[in-house]
């Protein structure tokens, strides 16, 4: 089964736009869990424009490891300290570009591998699974294994943004090849970015896909049909039985 991890950043964005505690982040997390989500994802950025350090700690304490908890972010010291303190199931390390609206850059392991390797080891020593945001270059994926990562998270925006059937199949083929390479090396495969109800069903063709992390599109659909209904719809798109 491909697990659905719901990214709740946008709940915090809405809350922060008004101040106070509405919508309540923990209530949103509980709604996702009650609807069958297999995980919760947060991406606490340095500017705290959505998820805050307090949110990260509150969710960790609330979950009590009863469901997978995935913290995404760039490996800045304060984020790594936060991860080591809260002990999520998984930490997904993502490069950040100053001023970006959302993540859109994958790791260049040839350039960043020496920096990432000891960070990966420190997280794993604390019992935390480590995933790296990855493109579809098989040489880079092999180097990702060499520096010790447990999983890759395939960056799916090129697939999600493809327009024609030929483009869609080409991008999906690249994801499939990359997943085959990762699994052959003993790594797990996650995926995320711009996945929605229309493009998600084909992702079931990606071999060894263990988890997708979805936030923006699921939250947008939740505005129309409700949070619980949106989580269930995305589970159906993944082939899960409701």
C-alpha positions in Angstrom: 0.0 0.0 0.0 1.2 3.5 -0.8 0.9 5.6 2.4 -0.7 9.0 2.4 1.1 11.6 4.6 -0.9 14.8 4.8 1.1 18.0 4.9 -0.7 20.4 7.2 1.4 23.6 6.5 -1.5 25.3 4.8 -3.7 25.0 8.0 -1.0 26.9 9.8 -0.8 29.5 7.0 -4.5 30.2 7.3 -4.2 30.4 11.1 -1.3 32.8 11.0 -3.0 35.1 8.5 -5.5 36.1 11.3 -3.6 35.3 14.5 -5.0 33.2 17.3 -5.6 29.5 17.1 -8.3 29.1 14.4 -8.1 26.9 12.5 -6.6 24.7 15.2 -3.7 22.7 13.9 -4.2 19.7 16.2 -7.8 19.4 15.3 -6.8 19.4 11.6 -4.3 16.6 12.4 -6.9 14.6 14.2 -9.4 15.0 11.3 -6.8 13.7 8.9 -6.0 10.7 11.1 -9.7 9.9 11.6 -10.1 9.9 7.8 -7.4 7.3 7.5 -4.2 9.2 6.7 -1.2 7.1 7.4 1.1 10.1 8.2 1.4 13.8 9.0 4.0 16.0 7.4 5.2 19.5 8.4 7.8 21.7 6.8 8.9 24.3 9.3 10.6 27.1 7.4 13.1 29.5 8.9 10.8 32.5 8.4 7.9 30.6 10.3 5.4 31.7 7.6 3.3 28.6 8.4 4.5 25.8 10.8 6.3 27.2 13.9 8.7 25.4 16.2 6.0 25.2 18.8 3.7 23.5 16.2 6.4 20.9 15.5 6.7 20.1 19.2 2.9 20.2 19.8 2.2 17.7 17.0 5.0 15.4 18.1 3.6 15.4 21.7 0.1 14.8 20.4 0.9 12.0 18.1 2.9 10.0 20.6 4.3 8.0 17.7 0.9 6.5 17.0 1.1 7.5 13.3 4.1 8.4 11.1 5.4 11.9 11.6 7.6 13.4 8.9 9.5 16.7 9.4 10.8 18.3 6.2 13.3 21.0 5.9 16.8 22.3 5.0 19.5 21.0 7.3 20.1 24.3 9.2 21.3 23.6 12.8 18.1 24.8 14.5 16.0 22.5 12.4 18.2 19.5 13.0 18.1 20.2 16.7 14.3 20.4 16.6 14.2 17.0 14.8 16.5 15.4 17.3 14.4 16.7 20.1 11.0 15.7 18.8 12.1 12.3 17.2 9.7 12.0 14.3 9.5 8.8 12.3 11.2 10.4 9.3 13.1 13.5 8.4 13.1 14.6 4.8 16.0 16.9 4.0 15.2 19.4 1.3 17.4 22.1 -0.1 16.0 25.6 0.3 16.5 28.6 -2.0 16.2 32.0 -0.5 12.9 33.7 -1.4 11.3 30.6 -2.8 7.5 30.1 -2.5 7.8 26.3 -2.3 10.5 23.7 -2.7 11.7 23.3 -6.3 15.3 22.2 -6.0 16.7 18.7 -5.5 20.0 17.8 -3.9 23.2 17.8 -5.9 24.9 15.0 -4.0 28.2 15.5 -5.7 28.2 19.1 -4.3 26.3 18.6 -1.0 27.0 15.0 -0.1 30.0 15.7 2.3 27.8 18.2 4.2 24.8 15.8 4.3 26.5 12.6 5.3 27.2 13.4 9.0 23.8 14.9 9.4 22.2 11.8 8.0 24.2 9.7 10.4 23.3 11.8 13.4 19.6 11.5 12.6 19.8 7.8 12.1 21.7 7.3 15.4 18.6 8.9 17.0 16.4 6.3 15.3 15.0 8.7 12.7 14.6 7.5 9.1 16.2 9.9 6.6 14.9 10.7 3.1 16.5 13.1 0.7 14.6 15.2 -1.9 15.7 13.8 -5.2 15.4 14.2 -8.9 15.4 11.3 -11.4 19.1 11.2 -12.2 20.2 7.6 -11.4 23.8 8.6 -10.8 22.7 11.0 -8.1 20.4 8.4 -6.6 23.4 6.0 -6.3 25.4 8.7 -4.6 22.5 9.3 -2.2 22.7 5.6 -1.2 26.5 6.1 -0.8 26.0 8.8 1.8 23.6 6.7 3.8 20.1 7.9 3.1 17.3 5.4 3.8 14.9 6.8 1.2 14.6 9.3 -1.6 11.6 11.6 -2.1 11.1 11.9 -5.8 10.3 15.5 -6.9 7.1 15.1 -8.9 6.5 18.6 -10.1 7.8 17.9 -13.7 5.3 15.0 -13.9 2.5 17.0 -12.4 3.0 20.0 -14.7 3.2 17.9 -17.9 0.4 18.7 -20.3 0.3 16.3 -23.2 -0.1 12.5 -22.9 3.4 12.1 -24.4 4.9 14.5 -21.8 3.0 12.8 -18.9 4.2 9.4 -20.0 7.8 10.6 -20.4 7.9 12.1 -17.0 6.2 9.1 -15.4 8.8 6.9 -17.1 11.6 8.9 -15.6 10.0 8.5 -12.1 9.6 4.7 -12.7 13.3 4.3 -13.8 14.5 6.4 -10.8 12.4 4.3 -8.4 13.7 1.1 -9.9 17.3 2.3 -9.4 16.6 3.3 -5.7 14.9 0.0 -4.8 17.7 -1.9 -6.5 20.1 -0.2 -4.1 18.0 -1.0 -1.1 16.5 2.4 -0.6 12.8 3.2 0.0 10.9 5.6 -2.4 8.7 8.4 -1.4 7.2 11.1 -3.7 5.7 14.5 -3.5 5.0 17.9 -5.0 1.9 19.1 -6.9 0.3 15.6 -6.7 -3.5 15.9 -7.0 -6.6 13.7 -7.6 -6.0 13.8 -11.3 -2.4 12.8 -11.5 -2.1 10.7 -8.4 -3.6 7.4 -9.7 -0.8 6.9 -12.3 1.7 7.1 -9.5 0.6 3.6 -8.5 2.8 2.5 -11.5 5.9 3.7 -9.7 7.6 0.5 -8.4 8.3 0.4 -4.6 6.6 3.7 -3.9 6.0 3.7 -0.2 4.6 7.1 0.7 3.4 10.3 -0.9 3.3 13.6 1.0 0.5 15.9 -0.2 -0.5 19.3 1.2 -1.5 22.2 -1.1 -3.8 20.4 -3.5 -5.4 18.3 -0.7 -6.1 21.4 1.3 -7.5 23.2 -1.7 -9.9 20.2 -2.3 -10.8 20.3 1.4 -12.2 23.8 0.9 -14.7 22.4 -1.5 -15.5 19.0 -0.1 -14.2 19.0 3.5 -11.0 17.8 5.1 -12.2 14.3 5.9 -13.7 13.8 2.4 -10.5 15.1 0.8 -8.3 12.7 2.7 -10.5 9.8 1.8 -10.6 10.9 -1.9 -6.8 11.0 -2.0 -6.6 7.6 -0.4 -8.9 6.2 -3.1 -6.6 7.8 -5.8 -3.7 5.9 -4.3 -5.7 2.6 -4.6 -6.4 2.3 -0.9 -9.7 0.6 0.1 -11.9 2.8 2.3 
